[in-house]
């Protein structure tokens, strides 16, 4: 009788350890997913910033071209 009680306790302990291990695995997977999401958001933000800088540079270049063209026309007249 005592032996079967110990076997049951051992089985319960094993089950609890397996549940804890599973919970730890789930937590690790969730944490990894969150980190990947954060990385994607950072990459997206960096890309948007880079595109905004490129757009600003293009606008500056276009404005300089217009200014140069206006000066050339004024000098021509």
Buried (B, 14 or more C-beta within 10 A) or exposed (E): EEEEEEEEEEEEEEEEEEEEEEEEEEEEEEEEEEEEEEEEEEEEEEEEEEEEEEEEEEEEEEEEEEEEEEEEEEEEE
